[in-house]
Amino acid sequence: MGGERPLAIRRYDAEDGPTPTHSESGTVFVVFIHGPAAAGKHTIAQALSGRTGLPLFHNHLAVDAALSLFEFGSPGFKAMREVIWKTAFTEAAAAGRSFIFTFHPEASVAPDLIQSLQDSITTTGGSVWYVALSCSRTAILDRIGNDSRRKFGKLTDANFYLTLEQQGAFAFPDLPSPWLEIDTEQVDPETAAASIESALRNENMT
């Protein structure tokens, strides 16, 4: 990412415009944390789970399950991963189970998936709170080989990341407007998690 860095943490309030994913009457909610590779999604989500007691449905749980049978990006892989994600959202909504979800936007995901996941929550009166994590390309390349990423079978080769980037592997339509934006180069994971928890409390969600 080039140009001026955004504020470390930015919350979008009413004056910034409506939040279409928020249902005033909803009791079920999803904290949807998304961002590029190595932005800190899992680390922050794990810290938030510890602070709030909300269960964490990490995106790699579905990815790893699909990889046990199919090659990444194959039709079978994409179908299985999507079914797992959709089932998680649908069944959680039906059970009244709020949770934290992490997502890495990339080209193997169907462009309409996010709307489908969102609808499964909001059509039952719930809400989805999008938290967008950002960091510079330099930070991504510095972090991508970290040992903490290896246990989930994540991408850890900086050169391969650059190759994938050049091939358009991380292209994905813009997600819905975020409720919070966090620059993870300026904010450590615990502070980020505390900020999300505080914002949820202000919304009477915890």
N, C-alpha and C positions, 0 to 999 in steps of 0.2 A: 504494500500500500504506500502510495506516495503522498506528498503534501502534508498539511498540518494535521497533527494528531488530534483526535477528539478529546473531550473532557474525559477524565478517568472513569467517572460514573455519571451517567445522565439518565434521569427518570423523565418519562413523558407524561405530563399531567393533562388535565382537561383542556387547558389553553392550547395545547399542541394539537388538539383535534380528538375525535372520538376513538375509542378503543373497540373495534368491532368484535373482538373475541370475548369481551367481558359481558357476562349475564348478571345483572344486578341481583336476581333471585337465586342464582346458582349456588350450590354448596360444594359440588365436585369441581376441582380445578387441577390443571396441569401446569407446572412450571416447565416451560419448553426452552431449554438452554441450547443454543446453536452457535456455531462458529467454525472457522477453518481448522485444519489439522493442527494439533499442538497448541491450541488456544487456551487449553485448561478446562475443557468442558467436564470431563469426568472428575477431576480433582475438586473443582468448585461444587459440582453436583453432590459429590460424596460429603463434602464439608456441610453443605446445606441440608442434606439428609440427616446428618448427625445433630444439627442444630434444631431441626424442626420435627424429626421423627417421620417425615414423609419418605416412603419407599422410593428407591432410585431404579428406574428402568433404563439402563445404559444401552445406547444403540448397538453396541458390540455384542450384547446378549443375543440379539436377532441375527447379526452378521455372523457370529461364530457358529450358531446353530445351522445356518444355511451353508456355511463353508464346510461343515462336517459331511455334507453330501454333494455339494456342487462347487464348481469353480466360480470365483468371484466374477460377477458381471454376466454370467450365463443366464439363459432364460429361467432355468430351474432355481438358481440362486435368487434372482430378483423376485420371482413369484413367492418363494418360501419366506424370504425376509419380509416382504410386504404383508403377507398373511399374518405373520407373527406380530408385526407392528399394529396392524388394524385390529387384530383380536385383543391385544393388550388394551388399546384405547376403548374399544367397544365394551369389553367385559368390565373394565374399571369403571366406566360411566354407569353401566347397569348396576354395579355393586356399590356405587357411591364412594369409590376409592380414589382419593386424590393422590397424585404422585409427581415425581420429577422425571423428565425425559431429556435425553441428550441426543443431538442430531448434527451430523456433518453433511452439509449440502454438497452433493456431487452428482455427476451425470448419469450414474446407473440407477438413480432413484426416479420414479415416474414423476413428472412435473406436477401432476394433480394430487399427489399423495398427501401433501400437507393440508390441503383443503379438506380432503376426506377424513384425515385424522382429527382435524379441528371440528368438523361437523359432527363426528361421533360423540364429542363432548358437549358442544353447544346446543345440539338438538335435544339433549336431555336436560337442559337448563344449567349446564356447567360453564366453565370459562377456561380459556387458555391464556397464559401469561408468557409472552415471548421475551426471552433475555438473550440479547445479541452480544457475543463476545468478539473482541477484535484484537489483533496484534499485527505488527509489521511482518513483512515477508522475511526480513532478517531474523526476527525472533522465532518464526516458524522453523527456519533452517537450523537455528541454534538449538532448539528444543527437540526437534523431531527424532533425534537419536537417543533420547533419554531412556534409561533402563525401565522407568515406570511405564513406558508405552509397550514394552516387549511382552508383558504378561497377558495383554489382550490381543496379541498378534497384530498390533497396529503398524502402519507404515513407519519405518525407522530409518530409511535410506534417503538422505537429502538429495542425492543425485537422481534417484528414481522419482522422488517428489517433483523435482524440476521437470523431468521428462513427462510425467503425467500432467503437470500444469500446462506444458506446451501443447499437449494433445487435447486439451480441453476437458480433462477428466473431472475438474472441480466446477464446471459450469452448471449453474442451477438458477432458476428464476428467483427473483427477490421474494423473501419470506414476508409475511404480514408485518406491519410496522411494529417495532419492538416497544415493549413496556419499559424495559431498562436496556441501556447499552453500557458495557463495561470494557474498558481498555485493560487487558490483562498484563500489559507491560508496565502499567503504572500502579496496578492494584494486585496485592497478593491474594491467593485463593481464600484464605480465611476472612479477609476484609470483604472480598467480593461476596462470599456466602452470607456474611453478616448484613451486608447492604441489601441483598435480596430478601433475607428474613425480615429485616426492618420494613422494607417496602410492602411485603405481604401482610405484616401486622397492621400497617397503616390502611390497608385495604380490607381489614377485618377477616383475613383469610387464615390466620393462625391464632 
